[in-house]
Amino acid sequence: MSTKKHSRYTKRYHMHGSSSYTYTDSKSYIDSKSSSTSISSTSTSMSDVEAQRNETNHTCTSCKRAFCNYCKRAFCNCYVLWTIIILVSIGLLLLIILLPLSYYYVEYDKYALDRNKIHGGGGIDYKHTYEYGRYFWGVGHTTETIPRILQLVEYKTELLAFTTSGLEFMIECSFHYRIPRNGVTTLFRLYHQSYSNQIRSVALRALKNVATEYSLDEYITKRKIIHLAMYNELVIDLSTLCGDIKCIEIPHPQHFQLRKVVVPTSIHNTWLLSVIRIEENIAQQNIQTKILVEKETERLESIISANITLINIARDNEIALLIQSAKAEEFRIINTAKGDGIKILIDAIGLIDKNDIEKLLDIMLVLDSKDTDLKKIYRNYNIFNDGISTTKVIIGASDAIVTV
């Protein structure tokens, strides 16, 4: 029986009392029983096979060792390379994650203190007060912030006072304060985040000390004085909150506001009734004043009417007097003019005889009448005849008319 030649690598596996198979790299299997039968029949070929097997095993062992060494070296080199890559990647990833977490931002309206959250890291750093900006503190830190701008404190029902009769009334007020930078660390070291409650309680105590010194009426009539007194007391008490260091500021009296005073209902009703009575009295006084004004107006009207009448009478009398004076002056002027005219006429005519002059005057007296008829007079009288029939003198009622 001829046997198939084995390939380069051959392994045999023996099992107790059972059939075994020979594995070759060509994937062929030979029944071990048939092989043992052929080996027993041919003893010479058995020794050859054993020798060949030993040679093959030696060759396989050397190749196996070389291959293992190569694989080990390759695997070791790859392991180191991948280890470096992984470590670098982890480092970059941690840098990307932790670098932004190491920066801390302080807003424009805040002060900040650096606090280390890591156990045993030192806690809050009171050496530096940070303002607006970005800071690199590292991982495991946080900020403790304090407001930089003015803060409001209001009291609506906490501030109480008493009237002289023992009734309680409330005073509403408020104020604005701010924390200077040099007082941040001291304030936070003493009170931490409860500093606002401490400020509120100290301020309330200061306001109560002043509030009880004034009566309810004075809160209406002396508001400016009370406002200034409360502001000064606030400034004094809050300035000692941190000892010698000034950690609270109220910049100006305008930053303290004295608001409304809540009056008890009984007092409010009493005041309301008083105001109503006062208004009623004012109304009655106004009515009386109106009556007096009306009477005074009537009296003044009668006086003015009487004065007007007197003025009219005086005016009429003065007008009549002026008219009489004017007529008298007119009469005097006319008579003076007539006398002068008669004299001029007599001189012009050249009358010398007394009888002729008297006759002329009689004629002039007649002519001076309103009912004088000049034509009749002309027919009856020749006042002057010098022998010349064409020359006559005619005297009119108002003035002399000479006709030649």
NUMARDREN-634272 format. One record per residue (C-alpha): z negated, x, y. Coordinates in Angstrom, 3 decimals. Each point is the difference from the previous one (the first is absolute). Example, Ala and Ser with C-alpha at 12.3 -4.5 7.8 and 13.67 -1.06 7.14 Angstrom:
! residues 2
NODE       zz       xx       yy
NODE   -7.800   12.300   -4.500
NODE    0.660    1.370    3.440
//
This chain:
! residues 404
NODE       zz       xx       yy
NODE    0.000    0.000    0.000
NODE    1.068    1.454    3.268
NODE   -2.428   -0.217    2.948
NODE    0.951   -0.734    3.595
NODE   -0.534    2.967    2.266
NODE   -2.969   -0.463    2.411
NODE    0.400    0.290    3.669
NODE   -1.798    2.561    2.168
NODE   -3.385   -1.771    0.173
NODE   -1.545   -1.480   -3.151
NODE   -3.426   -1.374   -0.751
NODE   -1.500   -1.200   -3.258
NODE   -2.795   -2.483   -0.290
NODE   -1.796   -0.339   -3.370
NODE   -2.019   -3.000   -0.928
NODE   -2.353   -0.294   -3.021
NODE    1.635   -1.731   -3.007
NODE    2.702   -1.657    2.059
NODE    3.525    0.582    1.006
NODE    0.548    2.239    3.012
NODE    2.927    0.417    2.338
NODE    1.547    2.991    1.637
NODE    0.800   -0.436    3.726
NODE    2.925    1.883    1.499
NODE    1.349    0.024    3.493
NODE    3.176   -1.681   -1.405
NODE   -2.155   -3.061   -0.829
NODE    0.715    0.219   -3.845
NODE   -2.575   -0.876   -2.559
NODE   -0.039    1.244   -3.636
NODE   -2.044   -1.482   -2.734
NODE   -2.662    2.524   -1.021
NODE    0.032   -1.105   -3.657
NODE    3.646    0.768   -0.452
NODE   -0.434    3.360    1.757
NODE   -2.875    0.988   -2.295
NODE    2.132   -0.865   -3.058
NODE    2.823    2.221    1.179
NODE   -2.402    2.845    0.859
NODE   -1.577   -0.053   -3.436
NODE    3.426    0.178   -1.582
NODE    1.069    2.949    2.019
NODE   -2.812    2.512    0.460
NODE    2.172    2.641    1.501
NODE    1.096   -2.112    2.934
NODE   -3.700   -0.837    0.744
NODE   -0.842    3.488    1.038
NODE    3.005    0.099    2.298
NODE   -1.052   -3.213    1.613
NODE   -3.534    1.280    0.557
NODE    1.240    3.131    1.643
NODE    2.304   -1.962    2.227
NODE   -2.830   -2.333    0.892
NODE   -2.287    2.849    1.048
NODE    2.704    1.445    2.218
NODE    0.622   -3.370    1.557
NODE   -3.700   -0.565    0.663
NODE   -0.310    3.349    1.748
NODE    3.010   -0.676    2.207
NODE   -1.311   -3.473    0.891
NODE   -3.396    1.366    0.935
NODE    1.494    2.569    2.420
NODE    2.270   -2.553    1.685
NODE   -2.804   -2.432    0.244
NODE   -2.230    2.471    1.729
NODE    2.724    0.995    2.461
NODE    0.757   -3.606    0.765
NODE   -3.655   -0.823    0.503
NODE   -0.484    2.937    2.313
NODE    3.006   -1.067    2.055
NODE   -1.217   -3.552    0.194
NODE   -3.462    1.138    0.961
NODE    1.311    2.229    2.772
NODE    2.293   -2.742    1.307
NODE   -2.753   -2.570   -0.183
NODE   -2.467    2.308    1.730
NODE    2.453    0.730    2.830
NODE    0.777   -3.711    0.456
NODE   -3.680   -0.894   -0.093
NODE   -0.814    2.467    2.775
NODE    2.939   -1.210    2.118
NODE   -0.875   -3.673   -0.415
NODE   -3.629    0.733    0.646
NODE    0.912    1.641    3.316
NODE    2.301   -2.886    0.940
NODE   -2.640   -2.583   -0.816
NODE   -2.707    1.858    1.915
NODE    2.240    0.426    3.046
NODE    0.948   -3.688   -0.132
NODE   -3.643   -1.015   -0.248
NODE   -0.830    2.287    2.928
NODE    2.791   -1.444    2.146
NODE   -1.015   -3.519   -0.914
NODE   -3.618    0.691    0.906
NODE    1.127    1.605    3.259
NODE    2.126   -3.032    0.860
NODE   -2.866   -2.350   -0.806
NODE   -2.917    1.943    1.436
NODE    1.586    1.457    3.148
NODE    0.335   -3.361    1.805
NODE   -3.491   -0.900   -1.194
NODE   -1.345    3.112    1.688
NODE    1.097   -1.142    3.499
NODE   -2.109   -2.475    1.941
NODE    0.919   -1.962    3.090
NODE   -2.208   -0.977    2.920
NODE    1.177   -2.943    2.102
NODE    0.241    0.186    3.790
NODE   -2.935   -2.389    0.507
NODE   -2.372    1.749   -2.421
NODE   -2.191    3.036   -0.389
NODE   -0.344    1.349   -3.544
NODE   -2.363    2.157   -2.056
NODE    1.025    1.820   -3.202
NODE   -1.935   -1.134   -3.081
NODE    0.380    1.788   -3.355
NODE   -0.186   -2.570   -2.820
NODE   -0.334    2.590   -2.767
NODE   -3.540    0.277   -1.368
NODE   -1.648    3.040    1.511
NODE    2.854    0.479    2.469
NODE   -2.234   -0.148    3.069
NODE    0.407   -3.636    1.072
NODE    0.763   -0.585    3.686
NODE    0.966    2.912    2.220
NODE   -1.915   -0.517    3.258
NODE    1.369    3.157    1.618
NODE    3.322   -1.471    1.105
NODE    1.030   -3.297    1.531
NODE    3.681   -0.728   -0.498
NODE    2.175   -1.924    2.431
NODE    3.456   -1.513   -0.348
NODE    2.242    2.069   -2.284
NODE    0.728    1.157   -3.574
NODE   -2.281    2.446   -1.815
NODE    0.126    1.903   -3.322
NODE   -3.385   -0.280   -1.716
NODE    0.981    0.173   -3.687
NODE   -0.452   -2.410   -2.868
NODE   -3.236   -1.924   -0.412
NODE   -0.694   -0.599    3.691
NODE   -0.157   -3.137    2.102
NODE   -0.541   -0.916    3.650
NODE   -3.010   -1.609    1.611
NODE    1.370   -1.693    3.122
NODE   -1.701   -1.032    3.230
NODE    1.836   -2.008    2.680
NODE    1.122    1.939    3.045
NODE    0.762   -2.936    2.308
NODE   -2.376   -2.500    1.609
NODE   -1.882   -2.231   -2.430
NODE   -1.249   -3.526    0.753
NODE   -3.512   -1.273   -0.702
NODE   -0.677   -3.712    0.597
NODE   -3.222   -2.026    0.069
NODE    0.301   -3.790   -0.096
NODE   -3.197   -1.335   -1.536
NODE   -2.150    3.112   -0.393
NODE   -1.156    0.443    3.623
NODE   -2.677   -2.574    0.902
NODE   -2.248   -0.554    3.028
NODE   -2.474   -2.655    1.153
NODE   -0.356   -2.179    3.059
NODE   -3.235   -0.414    1.970
NODE   -0.621   -3.228   -1.929
NODE    0.372    1.826   -3.343
NODE    3.464   -1.272   -0.935
NODE    2.269    2.449   -1.775
NODE    3.509    0.766    1.235
NODE    2.734    2.344   -1.223
NODE    1.867    2.668    1.920
NODE    3.477    1.034   -1.111
NODE    1.069    3.548    0.835
NODE    2.129    2.866   -1.301
NODE    0.779    3.646    0.695
NODE    2.527    2.689   -0.916
NODE   -1.038    3.466   -1.101
NODE    1.738    3.128   -1.238
NODE   -1.048    3.093   -1.937
NODE    0.735    3.396    1.619
NODE    1.385    2.709   -2.247
NODE   -3.013    2.293    0.344
NODE   -2.275   -2.780   -1.265
NODE    1.955   -0.971   -3.114
NODE   -1.599    2.430   -2.442
NODE   -3.553   -0.678    1.201
NODE    0.461   -3.773   -0.089
NODE    1.525    0.080   -3.498
NODE   -2.614    2.445   -1.310
NODE   -2.816   -2.309    1.147
NODE    1.397   -3.440   -0.825
NODE    3.185    0.497   -2.078
NODE    2.050   -3.214   -0.081
NODE   -2.936   -2.161    1.141
NODE    0.133    1.397    3.553
NODE    1.533   -3.239    1.343
NODE   -2.968   -2.048   -1.242
NODE   -2.372    2.503    1.583
NODE    1.836   -0.219    3.332
NODE   -0.098   -3.791   -0.129
NODE   -3.741   -0.163   -0.707
NODE   -0.962    2.567    2.673
NODE    2.171   -1.749    2.607
NODE   -1.493   -3.404   -0.863
NODE   -3.519    1.348    0.438
NODE    0.922    1.443    3.415
NODE    1.550   -3.284    1.157
NODE   -3.025   -2.022   -1.109
NODE   -2.272    2.242    2.059
NODE    1.938   -0.973    3.128
NODE    0.803   -3.623   -0.875
NODE   -3.628   -1.134   -0.049
NODE   -0.666    1.285    3.534
NODE    2.120   -2.693    1.696
NODE   -0.245   -3.773    0.165
NODE    2.729   -2.480   -0.825
NODE    0.718   -0.679    3.680
NODE    0.379    3.717    0.695
NODE    2.721    0.251   -2.642
NODE    2.003   -2.271    2.292
NODE   -0.989    1.351    3.415
NODE   -0.418    3.723   -0.832
NODE    2.705    0.700   -2.573
NODE    1.140    3.261    1.600
NODE   -3.520    1.417    0.071
NODE   -0.665   -0.966   -3.634
NODE    3.407    1.361   -1.066
NODE   -0.729    3.418    1.526
NODE   -3.546    0.104   -1.428
NODE    1.235   -0.730   -3.538
NODE    2.742    2.612    0.267
NODE   -2.433    2.705    1.128
NODE   -2.429   -0.828   -2.819
NODE    2.831    0.179   -2.553
NODE    1.116    3.411    1.244
NODE   -3.543    1.398   -0.122
NODE   -0.824   -1.241   -3.522
NODE    3.354    0.887   -1.592
NODE   -0.023    3.488    1.518
NODE   -3.073    0.832   -2.135
NODE    1.509   -1.303   -3.253
NODE    0.855    3.544   -1.164
NODE   -2.788    1.844    1.731
NODE    1.089    2.526    2.602
NODE    3.688   -0.396   -0.872
NODE    1.838   -2.828    1.733
NODE    1.895   -1.717   -2.805
NODE    0.580   -3.449    1.607
NODE    1.644   -0.681    3.361
NODE    0.378   -3.192    2.060
NODE    2.344    1.374    2.677
NODE   -0.390   -2.558    2.799
NODE   -2.057   -3.113    0.911
NODE    3.195   -2.007   -0.482
NODE   -0.212    0.821   -3.710
NODE   -3.099   -2.195   -0.211
NODE    0.631   -3.749    0.320
NODE   -2.736   -2.527    0.768
NODE    1.506   -3.252   -1.230
NODE   -1.207   -3.595    0.092
NODE   -3.594   -1.142   -0.299
NODE   -0.435   -2.801   -2.563
NODE   -2.457   -2.391    1.641
NODE   -2.166   -2.343   -2.145
NODE    1.129   -3.630   -0.084
NODE   -3.093   -1.341    1.761
NODE    0.385    2.415    2.909
NODE    3.728   -0.659    0.116
NODE   -0.615   -3.765    0.299
NODE   -2.617    0.550    2.707
NODE    2.400    2.168    1.970
NODE    2.730   -2.570   -0.444
NODE   -2.193   -2.800    1.381
NODE   -0.995    2.216    2.923
NODE    3.619    0.722    0.782
NODE    0.822   -3.713   -0.165
NODE   -2.837   -0.815    2.429
NODE    1.110    2.753    2.340
NODE    3.568   -1.313   -0.084
NODE   -1.227   -3.541    0.715
NODE   -2.056    1.258    2.959
NODE    3.009    1.905    1.301
NODE    2.098   -3.169   -0.320
NODE   -2.585   -2.026    1.982
NODE   -0.143    2.689    2.652
NODE    3.780   -0.027    0.224
NODE   -0.019   -3.788    0.456
NODE   -2.565    0.268    2.785
NODE    1.948    2.790    1.582
NODE    3.129   -2.164   -0.156
NODE   -1.785   -2.872    1.809
NODE   -1.286    2.349    2.680
NODE    3.427    1.509    0.451
NODE    1.593   -3.437    0.330
NODE   -2.560   -1.071    2.634
NODE    0.429    3.237    1.877
NODE    3.752   -0.471   -0.153
NODE   -0.298   -3.507    1.462
NODE   -2.275    1.297    2.786
NODE    2.420    2.780    0.810
NODE    2.890   -2.478   -0.002
NODE   -1.795   -2.230    2.519
NODE   -0.793    3.020    2.175
NODE    3.579    1.161   -0.163
NODE    1.281   -3.509    0.835
NODE   -2.361   -0.183    2.992
NODE    1.143    3.427    1.128
NODE    3.620   -1.088   -0.330
NODE   -0.709   -3.097    2.153
NODE   -1.765    2.081    2.636
NODE    2.822    2.506   -0.004
NODE    2.567   -2.801    0.421
NODE   -1.964   -1.507    2.894
NODE   -0.401    3.367    1.639
NODE    3.685    0.635   -0.510
NODE    0.975   -3.355    1.590
NODE   -2.342    0.594    2.927
NODE    1.386    3.479    0.500
NODE    3.563   -1.346   -0.139
NODE   -0.825   -2.741    2.509
NODE   -1.652    2.520    2.277
NODE    2.985    2.274   -0.212
NODE    2.337   -2.917    0.731
NODE   -2.072   -1.050    3.012
NODE   -0.138    3.550    1.238
NODE    3.742    0.311   -0.439
NODE    0.622   -3.283    1.838
NODE   -2.280    0.990    2.816
NODE    1.738    3.311    0.298
NODE    3.316   -1.800   -0.111
NODE   -1.120   -2.353    2.746
NODE   -1.213    2.884    2.103
NODE    3.209    1.941   -0.487
NODE    2.142   -3.046    0.777
NODE   -1.955   -0.920    3.144
NODE   -0.030    3.594    1.116
NODE    3.722    0.165   -0.546
NODE    0.493   -3.275    1.865
NODE   -2.033    1.193    2.931
NODE    1.890    3.232    0.101
NODE    3.277   -1.894   -0.333
NODE   -0.864   -2.408    2.853
NODE   -0.982    2.906    2.175
NODE    3.246    1.760   -0.811
NODE    1.847   -3.262    0.681
NODE   -1.668   -0.516    3.349
NODE    0.747    3.549    0.976
NODE    3.566   -0.359   -1.155
NODE    0.507   -3.214    1.921
NODE   -1.751    1.391    3.008
NODE   -2.343   -2.933    0.650
NODE   -2.395    0.594    2.797
NODE   -1.070   -3.419    1.043
NODE   -3.185   -1.161   -1.593
NODE    1.248   -3.558   -0.352
NODE    3.122    1.147   -1.776
NODE   -2.051    2.081   -2.372
NODE   -2.301   -2.960   -0.783
NODE    3.009   -2.211   -0.506
NODE    1.475    2.571   -2.348
NODE   -3.236    0.191   -1.950
NODE   -0.098   -3.786   -0.328
NODE    3.515    0.065   -1.334
NODE   -0.945    2.788   -2.407
NODE   -3.000   -2.013   -1.162
NODE    2.241   -2.952   -0.719
NODE    2.507    2.197   -1.758
NODE   -2.706    1.368   -2.181
NODE   -0.505   -3.416   -1.545
NODE    1.691   -0.809   -3.283
NODE    1.474   -3.270    1.281
NODE    1.751    1.521    3.028
NODE    3.587   -1.131    0.619
NODE    1.853    2.869    1.591
NODE    2.973   -2.063    1.093
NODE   -2.213   -2.387    1.990
NODE   -1.749    2.846    1.654
NODE    3.307    1.592    0.873
NODE    1.169   -3.174    1.724
NODE   -3.109   -0.509    2.064
NODE   -0.862    3.503    1.161
NODE    1.682    2.797    1.830
NODE   -2.474    2.714   -0.271
NODE    1.900    2.357    2.183
NODE    3.014   -0.548    2.173
NODE    1.252    2.877    1.969
NODE    2.902   -2.001    1.455
NODE    2.244    0.882   -2.795
NODE    0.555   -3.016   -2.186
NODE    0.963    2.013   -3.066
NODE   -3.352    1.732   -0.439
NODE   -2.801   -1.893   -1.754
NODE   -2.986    0.958   -2.040
NODE   -0.958   -2.051   -3.061
NODE   -3.341    0.625   -1.698
NODE   -0.277   -1.033   -3.674
NODE   -3.007   -1.127   -1.954
NODE   -0.531    3.393   -1.625
NODE    1.748    2.442    2.198
NODE    1.939    0.102    3.303
NODE    3.747   -0.484   -0.078
NODE    1.863    1.253    3.019
NODE    3.492   -1.384    0.481
NODE    2.237    1.391    2.746
//
